[in-house]
């Protein structure tokens, strides 16, 4: 079990935001493909497309050795990614509802120009 408590469960967007804020206990890993990422992503999220994760690509440097909270568009792919990561021995949880729920909760989103709303 993760030393960070019940991280290995599905997190609502507010809890995911708190866990992955600068100085937080975990890293937010966005697994959407590049075109999805470019439409807007959570500030401070690291990007590793699911297609790369499936092909056993290395985690971004900032995610290595840290618990991960995985996010996608709606929550389906992130649940699959958590299973892949856990099979590699990585502590991971995901965000219920994905970026759709993140945006609906009014949490910050950074666009492709680096502007945060």
N, CA, C and O atoms as a DFTB+ gen file, in Angstrom:
468 C
 N C O
     1  1       0.845      -1.189       0.000
     2  2       0.000       0.000       0.000
     3  2       0.881       1.240       0.000
     4  3       1.980       1.243       0.554
     5  1       0.391       2.256      -0.612
     6  2       1.103       3.520      -0.706
     7  2       1.276       4.148       0.679
     8  3       0.362       4.090       1.501
     9  1       2.437       4.744       0.943
    10  2       2.609       5.460       2.208
    11  2       1.775       6.742       2.255
    12  3       1.728       7.414       3.285
    13  1       1.124       7.079       1.151
    14  2       0.335       8.309       1.074
    15  2      -1.147       8.048       1.303
    16  3      -1.982       8.876       0.939
    17  1      -1.481       6.921       1.893
    18  2      -2.871       6.624       2.205
    19  2      -3.609       6.084       0.995
    20  3      -3.011       5.428       0.142
    21  1      -4.906       6.357       0.914
    22  2      -5.720       5.745      -0.138
    23  2      -5.560       6.435      -1.496
    24  3      -6.550       6.769      -2.147
    25  1      -4.302       6.647      -1.919
    26  2      -4.038       7.253      -3.225
    27  2      -4.430       6.296      -4.345
    28  3      -4.747       6.728      -5.454
    29  1      -4.409       5.005      -4.055
    30  2      -4.647       4.015      -5.079
    31  2      -6.127       3.839      -5.404
    32  3      -6.533       2.795      -5.914
    33  1      -6.909       4.830      -5.117
    34  2      -8.327       4.821      -5.447
    35  2      -8.585       5.926      -6.446
    36  3      -7.682       6.687      -6.796
    37  1      -9.797       6.010      -6.896
    38  2     -10.184       7.095      -7.792
    39  2     -10.377       8.354      -6.959
    40  3     -11.051       8.329      -5.929
    41  1      -9.795       9.431      -7.399
    42  2      -9.848      10.705      -6.685
    43  2     -10.773      11.666      -7.408
    44  3     -10.775      11.719      -8.638
    45  1     -11.564      12.431      -6.655
    46  2     -12.338      13.474      -7.322
    47  2     -11.361      14.588      -7.701
    48  3     -10.257      14.650      -7.161
    49  1     -11.757      15.469      -8.625
    50  2     -10.819      16.494      -9.085
    51  2     -10.253      17.371      -7.968
    52  3      -9.069      17.706      -8.004
    53  1     -11.052      17.746      -6.993
    54  2     -10.556      18.603      -5.915
    55  2      -9.454      17.907      -5.124
    56  3      -8.441      18.529      -4.803
    57  1      -9.632      16.643      -4.808
    58  2      -8.601      15.900      -4.064
    59  2      -7.362      15.718      -4.929
    60  3      -6.240      15.847      -4.438
    61  1      -7.553      15.419      -6.215
    62  2      -6.412      15.278      -7.122
    63  2      -5.620      16.582      -7.187
    64  3      -4.389      16.574      -7.166
    65  1      -6.334      17.695      -7.267
    66  2      -5.677      19.007      -7.309
    67  2      -4.859      19.234      -6.042
    68  3      -3.719      19.693      -6.116
    69  1      -5.425      18.921      -4.889
    70  2      -4.718      19.106      -3.622
    71  2      -3.489      18.195      -3.524
    72  3      -2.433      18.627      -3.065
    73  1      -3.625      16.948      -3.950
    74  2      -2.512      15.996      -3.873
    75  2      -1.352      16.391      -4.780
    76  3      -0.191      16.129      -4.465
    77  1      -1.679      17.032      -5.923
    78  2      -0.659      17.283      -6.940
    79  2      -0.246      18.751      -7.055
    80  3       0.523      19.103      -7.950
    81  1      -0.736      19.595      -6.178
    82  2      -0.312      20.999      -6.178
    83  2       1.184      21.064      -5.882
    84  3       1.728      20.136      -5.285
    85  1       1.860      22.141      -6.288
    86  2       3.285      22.256      -5.962
    87  2       3.507      22.008      -4.467
    88  3       2.836      22.590      -3.615
    89  1       4.451      21.144      -4.182
    90  2       4.724      20.771      -2.801
    91  2       3.827      19.653      -2.295
    92  3       3.950      19.232      -1.145
    93  1       2.915      19.162      -3.152
    94  2       1.996      18.089      -2.770
    95  2       2.674      16.733      -2.731
    96  3       3.857      16.597      -3.042
    97  1       1.900      15.742      -2.343
    98  2       2.429      14.393      -2.160
    99  2       2.608      13.607      -3.446
   100  3       3.312      12.597      -3.451
   101  1       1.986      14.044      -4.543
   102  2       1.983      13.242      -5.767
   103  2       2.166      14.134      -6.991
   104  3       2.155      15.361      -6.901
   105  1       2.333      13.485      -8.122
   106  2       2.495      14.154      -9.416
   107  2       1.277      13.837     -10.268
   108  3       0.825      12.693     -10.312
   109  1       0.740      14.856     -10.949
   110  2      -0.366      14.656     -11.875
   111  2       0.220      14.280     -13.237
   112  3       0.989      15.044     -13.821
   113  1      -0.144      13.110     -13.734
   114  2       0.335      12.603     -15.021
   115  2      -0.829      12.574     -15.998
   116  3      -1.773      11.802     -15.831
   117  1      -0.755      13.417     -17.013
   118  2      -1.793      13.508     -18.044
   119  2      -1.419      12.552     -19.167
   120  3      -0.371      12.700     -19.797
   121  1      -2.289      11.564     -19.415
   122  2      -1.978      10.533     -20.413
   123  2      -2.733      10.725     -21.722
   124  3      -2.737       9.836     -22.573
   125  1      -3.373      11.881     -21.887
   126  2      -4.065      12.137     -23.144
   127  2      -3.041      12.305     -24.266
   128  3      -1.873      12.605     -24.020
   129  1      -3.495      12.110     -25.484
   130  2      -2.613      12.280     -26.633
   131  2      -2.307      13.764     -26.820
   132  3      -2.992      14.616     -26.254
   133  1      -1.276      14.076     -27.616
   134  2      -0.788      15.444     -27.748
   135  2      -1.866      16.430     -28.171
   136  3      -1.919      17.540     -27.641
   137  1      -2.722      16.056     -29.108
   138  2      -3.766      16.993     -29.549
   139  2      -4.726      17.316     -28.412
   140  3      -5.218      18.441     -28.320
   141  1      -5.000      16.342     -27.544
   142  2      -5.857      16.589     -26.378
   143  2      -5.140      17.481     -25.366
   144  3      -5.731      18.419     -24.831
   145  1      -3.885      17.190     -25.109
   146  2      -3.059      17.987     -24.189
   147  2      -3.037      19.438     -24.641
   148  3      -3.157      20.356     -23.830
   149  1      -2.881      19.636     -25.959
   150  2      -2.782      20.993     -26.502
   151  2      -4.072      21.796     -26.341
   152  3      -4.031      23.025     -26.384
   153  1      -5.200      21.140     -26.159
   154  2      -6.462      21.870     -25.964
   155  2      -6.569      22.452     -24.559
   156  3      -7.426      23.298     -24.304
   157  1      -5.717      22.013     -23.654
   158  2      -5.708      22.513     -22.289
   159  2      -5.420      21.394     -21.307
   160  3      -5.918      20.277     -21.449
   161  1      -4.606      21.710     -20.306
   162  2      -4.231      20.716     -19.301
   163  2      -4.070      21.398     -17.948
   164  3      -3.991      22.622     -17.852
   165  1      -4.025      20.591     -16.933
   166  2      -3.847      21.122     -15.581
   167  2      -2.436      21.686     -15.437
   168  3      -1.469      21.072     -15.888
   169  1      -2.321      22.858     -14.806
   170  2      -0.984      23.399     -14.557
   171  2      -0.166      22.404     -13.733
   172  3      -0.710      21.706     -12.877
   173  1       1.104      22.344     -13.985
   174  2       2.044      21.479     -13.262
   175  2       1.889      19.998     -13.616
   176  3       2.630      19.167     -13.090
   177  1       0.942      19.647     -14.497
   178  2       0.827      18.253     -14.921
   179  2       2.014      17.904     -15.814
   180  3       2.544      18.749     -16.535
   181  1       2.408      16.658     -15.747
   182  2       3.407      16.132     -16.670
   183  2       2.675      15.335     -17.732
   184  3       1.607      14.780     -17.471
   185  1       3.239      15.274     -18.922
   186  2       2.548      14.648     -20.047
   187  2       3.278      13.390     -20.504
   188  3       4.479      13.419     -20.770
   189  1       2.548      12.300     -20.591
   190  2       3.027      11.053     -21.184
   191  2       1.814      10.400     -21.831
   192  3       0.997       9.795     -21.137
   193  1       1.683      10.512     -23.163
   194  2       0.507       9.940     -23.826
   195  2       0.336       8.444     -23.531
   196  3       1.314       7.711     -23.385
   197  1      -0.905       8.017     -23.448
   198  2      -1.215       6.614     -23.183
   199  2      -0.522       5.709     -24.192
   200  3      -0.043       4.633     -23.832
   201  1      -0.464       6.133     -25.452
   202  2       0.186       5.303     -26.479
   203  2       1.653       5.056     -26.121
   204  3       2.180       3.979     -26.403
   205  1       2.310       6.022     -25.514
   206  2       3.703       5.838     -25.081
   207  2       3.778       4.977     -23.826
   208  3       4.664       4.133     -23.694
   209  1       2.842       5.195     -22.906
   210  2       2.816       4.416     -21.672
   211  2       2.629       2.933     -21.974
   212  3       3.281       2.083     -21.368
   213  1       1.742       2.630     -22.906
   214  2       1.483       1.241     -23.286
   215  2       2.727       0.603     -23.883
   216  3       2.969      -0.590     -23.696
   217  1       3.516       1.394     -24.599
   218  2       4.740       0.862     -25.223
   219  2       5.918       0.874     -24.251
   220  3       7.073       0.792     -24.669
   221  1       5.628       0.976     -22.973
   222  2       6.585       0.942     -21.862
   223  2       7.602       2.082     -21.888
   224  3       8.744       1.903     -21.463
   225  1       7.201       3.235     -22.378
   226  2       8.070       4.411     -22.330
   227  2       8.367       4.751     -20.874
   228  3       7.567       4.476     -19.980
   229  1       9.522       5.348     -20.656
   230  2       9.893       5.771     -19.311
   231  2       9.004       6.929     -18.866
   232  3       8.558       7.738     -19.679
   233  1       8.762       6.988     -17.590
   234  2       8.023       8.117     -17.028
   235  2       8.845       9.386     -17.180
   236  3      10.074       9.319     -17.209
   237  1       8.191      10.548     -17.278
   238  2       8.948      11.800     -17.264
   239  2       9.788      11.879     -15.985
   240  3       9.407      11.341     -14.945
   241  1      10.921      12.547     -16.077
   242  2      11.850      12.608     -14.943
   243  2      11.171      13.064     -13.655
   244  3      11.446      12.512     -12.590
   245  1      10.294      14.056     -13.733
   246  2       9.636      14.571     -12.544
   247  2       8.636      13.622     -11.915
   248  3       8.172      13.860     -10.800
   249  1       8.297      12.544     -12.617
   250  2       7.327      11.569     -12.107
   251  2       8.004      10.333     -11.526
   252  3       7.372       9.554     -10.812
   253  1       9.271      10.153     -11.825
   254  2       9.959       8.947     -11.387
   255  2      10.142       8.939      -9.876
   256  3      10.604       9.912      -9.280
   257  1       9.766       7.815      -9.275
   258  2       9.918       7.649      -7.839
   259  2       8.877       8.379      -7.004
   260  3       9.014       8.464      -5.783
   261  1       7.847       8.904      -7.640
   262  2       6.789       9.649      -6.930
   263  2       5.454       8.937      -7.137
   264  3       5.254       8.297      -8.169
   265  1       4.547       9.037      -6.184
   266  2       3.187       8.547      -6.413
   267  2       2.545       9.384      -7.524
   268  3       2.801      10.582      -7.640
   269  1       1.721       8.740      -8.327
   270  2       1.108       9.415      -9.470
   271  2      -0.402       9.462      -9.340
   272  3      -1.030       8.517      -8.863
   273  1      -0.975      10.577      -9.771
   274  2      -2.410      10.694      -9.980
   275  2      -2.559      10.895     -11.483
   276  3      -2.093      11.891     -12.037
   277  1      -3.211       9.942     -12.132
   278  2      -3.304       9.906     -13.587
   279  2      -4.623      10.514     -14.036
   280  3      -5.671      10.271     -13.439
   281  1      -4.554      11.317     -15.107
   282  2      -5.753      11.960     -15.634
   283  2      -5.810      11.790     -17.147
   284  3      -4.783      11.804     -17.827
   285  1      -7.024      11.630     -17.661
   286  2      -7.272      11.579     -19.100
   287  2      -8.460      12.498     -19.391
   288  3      -8.709      13.429     -18.624
   289  1      -9.188      12.266     -20.461
   290  2     -10.314      13.129     -20.794
   291  2     -11.509      12.865     -19.887
   292  3     -12.096      13.795     -19.333
   293  1     -11.870      11.567     -19.738
   294  2     -13.099      11.248     -19.017
   295  2     -12.930      10.274     -17.850
   296  3     -13.872      10.062     -17.086
   297  1     -11.765       9.692     -17.705
   298  2     -11.520       8.768     -16.604
   299  2     -11.372       7.318     -17.012
   300  3     -10.956       6.492     -16.200
   301  1     -11.701       6.987     -18.251
   302  2     -11.613       5.594     -18.690
   303  2     -10.155       5.157     -18.911
   304  3      -9.716       4.154     -18.348
   305  1      -9.420       5.898     -19.716
   306  2      -8.021       5.536     -19.990
   307  2      -7.166       5.623     -18.739
   308  3      -6.243       4.828     -18.561
   309  1      -7.462       6.581     -17.871
   310  2      -6.643       6.716     -16.655
   311  2      -6.774       5.486     -15.774
   312  3      -5.799       5.078     -15.143
   313  1      -7.954       4.888     -15.716
   314  2      -8.129       3.655     -14.933
   315  2      -7.281       2.530     -15.526
   316  3      -6.688       1.741     -14.789
   317  1      -7.224       2.458     -16.856
   318  2      -6.382       1.452     -17.513
   319  2      -4.903       1.730     -17.230
   320  3      -4.125       0.808     -16.982
   321  1      -4.526       3.012     -17.271
   322  2      -3.134       3.389     -17.025
   323  2      -2.712       3.035     -15.601
   324  3      -1.583       2.597     -15.379
   325  1      -3.604       3.220     -14.644
   326  2      -3.286       2.868     -13.260
   327  2      -2.943       1.387     -13.170
   328  3      -1.992       1.015     -12.483
   329  1      -3.699       0.542     -13.851
   330  2      -3.412      -0.899     -13.835
   331  2      -2.026      -1.180     -14.423
   332  3      -1.281      -2.000     -13.887
   333  1      -1.680      -0.506     -15.520
   334  2      -0.343      -0.681     -16.121
   335  2       0.757      -0.230     -15.160
   336  3       1.767      -0.912     -14.990
   337  1       0.546       0.917     -14.545
   338  2       1.552       1.448     -13.630
   339  2       1.703       0.573     -12.392
   340  3       2.820       0.315     -11.944
   341  1       0.592       0.120     -11.845
   342  2       0.668      -0.755     -10.669
   343  2       1.410      -2.038     -10.999
   344  3       2.152      -2.554     -10.164
   345  1       1.218      -2.569     -12.226
   346  2       1.930      -3.777     -12.642
   347  2       3.436      -3.542     -12.701
   348  3       4.215      -4.490     -12.613
   349  1       3.844      -2.297     -12.848
   350  2       5.268      -1.925     -12.858
   351  2       5.756      -1.547     -11.459
   352  3       6.906      -1.139     -11.290
   353  1       4.885      -1.682     -10.459
   354  2       5.271      -1.380      -9.088
   355  2       5.212       0.091      -8.727
   356  3       5.863       0.523      -7.775
   357  1       4.440       0.866      -9.476
   358  2       4.335       2.307      -9.253
   359  2       3.035       2.625      -8.528
   360  3       1.969       2.159      -8.932
   361  1       3.116       3.416      -7.458
   362  2       1.916       3.849      -6.738
   363  2       1.148       4.820      -7.623
   364  3       1.697       5.835      -8.051
   365  1      -0.107       4.521      -7.897
   366  2      -0.895       5.382      -8.775
   367  2      -2.374       5.304      -8.429
   368  3      -2.889       4.274      -7.995
   369  1      -3.030       6.434      -8.638
   370  2      -4.472       6.543      -8.556
   371  2      -4.901       7.378      -9.746
   372  3      -4.051       7.819     -10.520
   373  1      -6.179       7.603      -9.913
   374  2      -6.598       8.415     -11.051
   375  2      -7.687       9.390     -10.651
   376  3      -8.111       9.433      -9.496
   377  1      -8.135      10.173     -11.623
   378  2      -9.118      11.226     -11.397
   379  2     -10.455      10.807     -11.993
   380  3     -10.564      10.593     -13.200
   381  1     -11.462      10.691     -11.150
   382  2     -12.805      10.359     -11.605
   383  2     -13.318      11.467     -12.527
   384  3     -13.340      12.638     -12.148
   385  1     -13.721      11.094     -13.718
   386  2     -14.268      12.067     -14.667
   387  2     -13.232      12.800     -15.489
   388  3     -13.594      13.555     -16.392
   389  1     -11.954      12.607     -15.208
   390  2     -10.879      13.163     -16.004
   391  2     -10.895      14.683     -16.118
   392  3     -11.389      15.383     -15.234
   393  1     -10.343      15.180     -17.230
   394  2     -10.262      16.624     -17.449
   395  2     -11.641      17.252     -17.612
   396  3     -11.816      18.438     -17.332
   397  1     -12.619      16.471     -18.060
   398  2     -13.979      17.018     -18.140
   399  2     -14.463      17.412     -16.754
   400  3     -15.024      18.494     -16.578
   401  1     -14.254      16.549     -15.773
   402  2     -14.671      16.845     -14.398
   403  2     -13.788      17.925     -13.784
   404  3     -14.268      18.755     -13.012
   405  1     -12.504      17.918     -14.120
   406  2     -11.570      18.944     -13.629
   407  2     -12.071      20.323     -14.051
   408  3     -12.160      21.234     -13.228
   409  1     -12.398      20.475     -15.338
   410  2     -12.884      21.756     -15.859
   411  2     -14.227      22.120     -15.237
   412  3     -14.449      23.274     -14.868
   413  1     -15.124      21.140     -15.120
   414  2     -16.445      21.395     -14.541
   415  2     -16.344      21.845     -13.085
   416  3     -17.209      22.571     -12.596
   417  1     -15.284      21.412     -12.390
   418  2     -15.074      21.804     -10.995
   419  2     -14.456      23.202     -10.890
   420  3     -14.260      23.715      -9.789
   421  1     -14.154      23.808     -12.027
   422  2     -13.589      25.151     -12.015
   423  2     -12.118      25.198     -11.647
   424  3     -11.610      26.247     -11.250
   425  1     -11.424      24.067     -11.775
   426  2     -10.002      24.026     -11.451
   427  2      -9.189      24.613     -12.603
   428  3      -9.661      24.630     -13.740
   429  1      -7.975      25.094     -12.329
   430  2      -7.203      25.796     -13.365
   431  2      -6.816      24.888     -14.535
   432  3      -6.558      23.695     -14.376
   433  1      -6.788      25.511     -15.715
   434  2      -6.390      24.830     -16.948
   435  2      -5.458      25.764     -17.704
   436  3      -5.726      26.957     -17.849
   437  1      -4.357      25.193     -18.182
   438  2      -3.371      25.932     -18.969
   439  2      -3.554      25.566     -20.437
   440  3      -3.649      24.389     -20.784
   441  1      -3.603      26.586     -21.299
   442  2      -3.786      26.312     -22.733
   443  2      -2.432      26.157     -23.419
   444  3      -1.383      26.257     -22.783
   445  1      -2.473      25.913     -24.722
   446  2      -1.242      25.656     -25.475
   447  2      -0.311      26.876     -25.520
   448  3       0.867      26.732     -25.846
   449  1      -0.813      28.055     -25.205
   450  2       0.014      29.266     -25.152
   451  2       0.611      29.503     -23.771
   452  3       1.372      30.451     -23.577
   453  1       0.269      28.643     -22.807
   454  2       0.784      28.794     -21.461
   455  2      -0.056      29.684     -20.564
   456  3       0.327      29.967     -19.428
   457  1      -1.209      30.131     -21.075
   458  2      -2.109      30.969     -20.270
   459  2      -2.975      30.062     -19.402
   460  3      -3.485      29.042     -19.866
   461  1      -3.134      30.446     -18.141
   462  2      -3.942      29.651     -17.211
   463  2      -5.241      30.376     -16.912
   464  3      -5.265      31.573     -16.623
   465  1      -6.325      29.605     -16.991
   466  2      -7.650      30.144     -16.681
   467  2      -8.236      29.413     -15.482
   468  3      -9.350      29.718     -15.057
